[in-house]
């Protein structure tokens, strides 16, 4: 079966066709796929805030 999507394409390109799956169409996979996406988004936002706070502390310490 041919699944579409970036992740499935990359899995096929590196020879891991057996790992290709319907990530969003299957209810069991959809909850995990959405959870990973949400965690990835949240960690990125929190990292930007954290790094900005480090920059503020560094500039206050030098003045």
N, C-alpha and C positions, 0 to 999 in steps of 0.2 A: 504494500500500500504506500502511496506517495503522499507524505504530509508536507504542507507548505509552511513557510515561516523561516525566519533567519536562523533560529537555533537548530531547527531540523535540517536546514541546508548545510550549516556548519558541521553538524554531526555526520551527515552523509559525506561531506567533503573530506573528513579525516578518517573515514572508514568505519564509523560507528552507526551503521544503518539500523542495527538492532535496538539502539537507544532512541530512535525516532518514535515519537508518540503524538497523539492529539492532546496537546497541553491544555487547551481551553474547552474543547468539545466534550471531554470526559469529565463528569462531575467530581470524581476522585482526584483527578489531576488539576482541575480548575482552581480548587481552593488553595492548593499548594503553589500553583503558578502565580496566582494573585497575591498570595502572602509574600513570596519572594520579591515580586515587583514592588510591593508597598514597602518592604524592609529596605530594598535598594534605594528607593526614592527618599525615605525618611533618613537613612544614614547619610546620604549625600547632603541633604539640607542641614542636618545637625553638624556635619563636618565643616560646612561653610561658616556657620555661626560660631563654632568653636575656634576655628582658625582666625576669624575676624576678632574675637575676644583676645586671642594671643597677640595679635598685632597691636591692639589698643594698649594692652598691658606693657608691651615692649616700648612703645612710644612714650607712655607716661613715665616709665622708669628712666628714660634717657633725658627727660626734661628737668 
